[in-house]
Amino acid sequence: MRPEQIALTLYTLRDYCRDVTSLRSTLKKVKEIGYPAIQVSGVGVQDPKVIRELAEDVGLTICATHEPPNKILEEPLAVVERLNALGCKHTAFPHPGSYAIDSMEACLELSKRLEGSGKLLRDGGKQLSYHNHELEFVRYENQSILELILTNTDAKFLQAELDTFWVQKGGEDPVAWCRKMKGRLPLLHLKDYVVTLEREILFGEVGIGSLDWDSIIQEADAAGCEWFIVEQDSSTRDPFESIKMSFDFLMQQTETLGV
């Protein structure tokens, strides 16, 4: 992981990206913290040309997006157009939404549709990935939903955007999954897994929880990860303080690990 590969998903700051004025201010703060890139997700501003212009004005690269599940499956060519307007290659299927995953057959049907959309995106010079939550580790006949989806799709058309917290919450090992996704992991969502004395499970700034970040980063780097994307769904801190803590920790990791 190099410093220029560290990014922030704007979903973390979604309450501060409601309109053009707030988005402009937020992007400036993100750049001042040191982030070189952003993932567009959860932003109130919808016009991709406006988003791109605001990002370019402060020197931020748009590395990826999340698009609505129905948009990816029903209108993949419109997604290609949006990515072109944003000037980025990557998007991810953020969650199943209204699409069924309550049986092996449903998962295989979703896999087929994801592969079809992924092929159309690839034909347009773009890359589709799958973003997991904990529910993708429900198992059917000893295979998790995530395994079913990824083993039944061509890696050229569907890659992985693993989320470290949700892999752990699903009862599996983020390090092992990064290793398993070698050659198929362009995007990685980073947030820590915090257990309290009251037995609560909380989202944490990268580096304050129980995840093995040395190993995660090394395995993701070996897997060919292009973007290491900080995402924190919620925080007990001011979100700008939160994203700075994660960025500072990751910068320390680039120096310590030298990867």
C-alpha positions as CSV (number, residue, x, y, z in Angstrom):
1,M,0.0,0.0,0.0
2,R,1.4,3.3,-1.1
3,P,0.1,6.7,0.2
4,E,-1.4,7.5,-3.2
5,Q,-3.6,4.3,-2.9
6,I,-5.4,5.5,0.2
7,A,-8.9,6.7,-0.3
8,L,-12.1,7.7,1.6
9,T,-15.6,6.7,0.7
10,L,-17.9,9.7,1.0
11,Y,-20.5,7.5,2.6
12,T,-18.6,8.1,5.8
13,L,-19.4,11.8,5.5
14,R,-22.8,11.5,3.9
15,D,-24.4,14.0,6.3
16,Y,-21.9,16.6,5.1
17,C,-22.4,16.0,1.3
18,R,-26.1,16.9,1.0
19,D,-25.7,19.7,-1.5
20,V,-23.1,21.4,-3.7
21,T,-22.1,23.9,-0.9
22,S,-21.6,21.2,1.7
23,L,-19.9,18.8,-0.7
24,R,-17.4,21.5,-1.8
25,S,-16.5,22.2,1.9
26,T,-16.3,18.5,2.7
27,L,-14.0,17.7,-0.2
28,K,-11.7,20.5,0.8
29,K,-11.4,19.1,4.3
30,V,-10.8,15.6,3.1
31,K,-7.9,16.9,0.9
32,E,-6.5,18.9,3.7
33,I,-6.4,15.8,5.9
34,G,-4.2,14.2,3.2
35,Y,-6.5,11.8,1.3
36,P,-5.6,11.7,-2.4
37,A,-8.8,10.0,-3.6
38,I,-12.5,9.5,-2.8
39,Q,-15.1,6.9,-3.5
40,V,-18.5,8.5,-4.4
41,S,-21.3,6.9,-2.3
42,G,-24.1,8.4,-0.3
43,V,-23.7,11.9,-1.8
44,G,-26.8,14.1,-2.1
45,V,-25.4,15.8,-5.3
46,Q,-26.3,13.5,-8.2
47,D,-24.8,15.3,-11.2
48,P,-21.6,13.4,-12.0
49,K,-20.1,16.3,-13.8
50,V,-20.6,18.6,-10.8
51,I,-19.1,16.0,-8.5
52,R,-16.1,15.5,-10.7
53,E,-15.5,19.3,-11.1
54,L,-15.6,19.8,-7.3
55,A,-13.2,16.9,-6.7
56,E,-10.8,18.2,-9.4
57,D,-10.9,21.7,-8.0
58,V,-9.3,20.4,-4.7
59,G,-7.1,17.8,-6.4
60,L,-9.0,14.6,-5.4
61,T,-9.1,11.6,-7.7
62,I,-12.4,9.7,-7.9
63,C,-11.3,6.1,-7.6
64,A,-14.7,4.3,-7.5
65,T,-18.4,4.5,-6.8
66,H,-21.2,2.6,-5.3
67,E,-24.3,2.5,-7.5
68,P,-27.8,1.4,-6.6
69,P,-28.3,-2.4,-7.1
70,N,-31.2,-2.0,-9.5
71,K,-29.2,0.5,-11.6
72,I,-26.3,-2.0,-11.9
73,L,-28.6,-4.9,-12.8
74,E,-31.2,-3.1,-14.9
75,E,-29.3,-0.2,-16.5
76,P,-25.6,-1.2,-16.7
77,L,-25.0,1.0,-19.7
78,A,-26.2,4.0,-17.8
79,V,-23.7,3.1,-15.1
80,V,-20.9,3.1,-17.7
81,E,-22.0,6.6,-18.8
82,R,-22.0,7.8,-15.2
83,L,-18.5,6.4,-14.5
84,N,-17.3,8.1,-17.7
85,A,-18.7,11.4,-16.5
86,L,-17.0,10.9,-13.1
87,G,-13.7,9.9,-14.8
88,C,-13.4,6.6,-12.9
89,K,-13.1,2.9,-13.7
90,H,-14.5,1.1,-10.7
91,T,-17.9,0.6,-9.2
92,A,-19.3,-1.9,-6.8
93,F,-22.6,-3.6,-6.2
94,P,-23.2,-2.3,-2.7
95,H,-25.7,-4.9,-1.3
96,P,-28.4,-7.2,-2.6
97,G,-31.2,-4.7,-1.9
98,S,-34.5,-6.2,-3.1
99,Y,-32.8,-9.0,-5.0
100,A,-33.3,-12.4,-3.2
101,I,-30.4,-14.3,-1.7
102,D,-32.5,-16.6,0.5
103,S,-31.6,-19.8,-1.2
104,M,-28.8,-21.3,-3.3
105,E,-30.9,-21.0,-6.4
106,A,-31.5,-17.3,-5.7
107,C,-27.8,-16.7,-5.2
108,L,-27.0,-18.4,-8.5
109,E,-29.6,-16.3,-10.3
110,L,-28.1,-13.1,-8.8
111,S,-24.6,-14.3,-9.9
112,K,-25.8,-14.7,-13.4
113,R,-27.2,-11.2,-13.5
114,L,-24.1,-9.7,-11.9
115,E,-21.9,-11.4,-14.5
116,G,-24.1,-10.1,-17.3
117,S,-23.9,-6.5,-16.0
118,G,-20.2,-6.9,-15.3
119,K,-19.5,-8.0,-18.9
120,L,-21.3,-4.9,-20.2
121,L,-19.3,-2.7,-17.8
122,R,-16.1,-4.3,-18.9
123,D,-17.0,-3.8,-22.5
124,G,-17.2,-0.1,-21.6
125,G,-13.8,-0.1,-20.0
126,K,-15.2,-0.3,-16.4
127,Q,-14.9,-2.9,-13.6
128,L,-17.7,-4.2,-11.4
129,S,-17.0,-5.5,-7.9
130,Y,-19.1,-7.0,-5.2
131,H,-19.2,-5.3,-1.7
132,N,-20.1,-7.6,1.2
133,H,-21.8,-7.2,4.5
134,E,-22.1,-9.9,7.1
135,L,-25.2,-11.5,5.5
136,E,-23.0,-12.8,2.6
137,F,-21.5,-15.3,5.1
138,V,-24.8,-17.2,5.5
139,R,-24.1,-20.7,4.2
140,Y,-26.0,-22.9,1.8
141,E,-24.7,-26.5,1.5
142,N,-21.4,-25.4,3.2
143,Q,-20.8,-22.5,0.9
144,S,-21.2,-18.9,1.9
145,I,-23.3,-16.6,-0.2
146,L,-20.1,-14.6,-1.1
147,E,-18.4,-17.8,-2.2
148,L,-21.4,-18.8,-4.2
149,I,-21.5,-15.5,-6.0
150,L,-17.8,-15.3,-6.7
151,T,-17.2,-18.9,-7.7
152,N,-20.2,-18.8,-10.1
153,T,-19.0,-15.6,-11.9
154,D,-16.1,-14.9,-14.2
155,A,-13.5,-12.9,-12.3
156,K,-13.1,-10.7,-15.4
157,F,-16.6,-9.5,-15.0
158,L,-17.1,-9.5,-11.2
159,Q,-14.3,-8.7,-8.7
160,A,-14.4,-8.2,-5.0
161,E,-14.6,-5.1,-2.8
162,L,-14.1,-6.8,0.6
163,D,-15.1,-5.0,3.7
164,T,-12.9,-5.9,6.6
165,F,-15.4,-5.2,9.4
166,W,-18.2,-7.1,7.8
167,V,-16.0,-10.1,7.0
168,Q,-15.1,-10.3,10.7
169,K,-18.7,-9.7,11.7
170,G,-19.7,-12.5,9.5
171,G,-17.5,-14.9,11.4
172,E,-14.6,-15.1,8.9
173,D,-11.1,-13.9,8.7
174,P,-10.3,-10.7,6.7
175,V,-6.7,-11.8,6.2
176,A,-7.7,-15.2,4.8
177,W,-10.2,-13.5,2.5
178,C,-7.7,-11.0,1.2
179,R,-5.4,-14.0,0.4
180,K,-8.2,-15.9,-1.2
181,M,-9.0,-13.0,-3.5
182,K,-5.6,-12.7,-5.1
183,G,-6.0,-11.1,-8.5
184,R,-9.6,-10.3,-7.7
185,L,-9.4,-7.5,-5.1
186,P,-9.1,-4.1,-6.7
187,L,-10.9,-2.4,-3.8
188,L,-10.8,-2.9,-0.1
189,H,-13.0,-1.2,2.5
190,L,-11.1,-0.5,5.7
191,K,-12.8,-0.1,9.1
192,D,-11.9,-1.6,12.5
193,Y,-13.9,-4.0,14.6
194,V,-14.3,-2.8,18.2
195,V,-15.6,-4.9,21.1
196,T,-16.6,-3.1,24.3
197,L,-16.8,-4.3,27.9
198,E,-20.6,-4.2,27.5
199,R,-20.2,-6.7,24.6
200,E,-21.2,-4.2,22.0
201,I,-19.7,-4.4,18.5
202,L,-18.8,-1.0,17.1
203,F,-17.3,0.4,13.9
204,G,-13.9,1.7,14.7
205,E,-11.2,4.0,13.2
206,V,-8.6,1.9,11.4
207,G,-6.0,0.8,14.0
208,I,-8.1,1.1,17.2
209,G,-9.8,-2.3,17.2
210,S,-9.0,-6.0,17.0
211,L,-8.2,-6.5,13.3
212,D,-4.7,-7.5,12.2
213,W,-3.9,-4.6,10.0
214,D,-0.3,-5.6,9.2
215,S,-1.5,-8.9,7.8
216,I,-4.6,-7.4,6.1
217,I,-2.6,-4.8,4.3
218,Q,0.2,-7.2,3.3
219,E,-2.2,-9.8,1.9
220,A,-4.3,-7.2,0.1
221,D,-1.2,-5.7,-1.4
222,A,0.0,-9.1,-2.5
223,A,-3.5,-9.7,-4.0
224,G,-3.1,-6.7,-6.2
225,C,-5.4,-4.3,-4.4
226,E,-5.5,-0.9,-6.2
227,W,-7.4,1.2,-3.6
228,F,-7.4,1.0,0.2
229,I,-10.7,2.8,1.0
230,V,-11.5,4.0,4.5
231,E,-15.2,3.6,5.4
232,Q,-16.8,4.1,8.8
233,D,-20.5,3.8,8.8
234,S,-20.8,5.6,12.1
235,S,-18.5,7.0,14.8
236,T,-18.7,8.1,18.4
237,R,-16.3,10.9,17.4
238,D,-16.6,13.9,15.0
239,P,-16.5,12.2,11.6
240,F,-13.7,14.4,10.4
241,E,-11.6,13.5,13.4
242,S,-12.4,9.9,12.7
243,I,-11.3,9.9,9.1
244,K,-8.0,11.7,10.1
245,M,-7.3,9.0,12.7
246,S,-7.7,6.3,10.1
247,F,-5.6,8.2,7.5
248,D,-2.8,8.9,10.0
249,F,-2.7,5.2,11.0
250,L,-2.6,4.1,7.4
251,M,0.2,6.5,6.6
252,Q,2.2,5.0,9.5
253,Q,1.6,1.6,8.0
254,T,3.0,2.7,4.7
255,E,6.2,3.6,6.5
256,T,6.3,0.6,8.8
257,L,5.5,-2.1,6.3
258,G,7.2,-0.5,3.3
259,V,4.8,-2.1,0.9
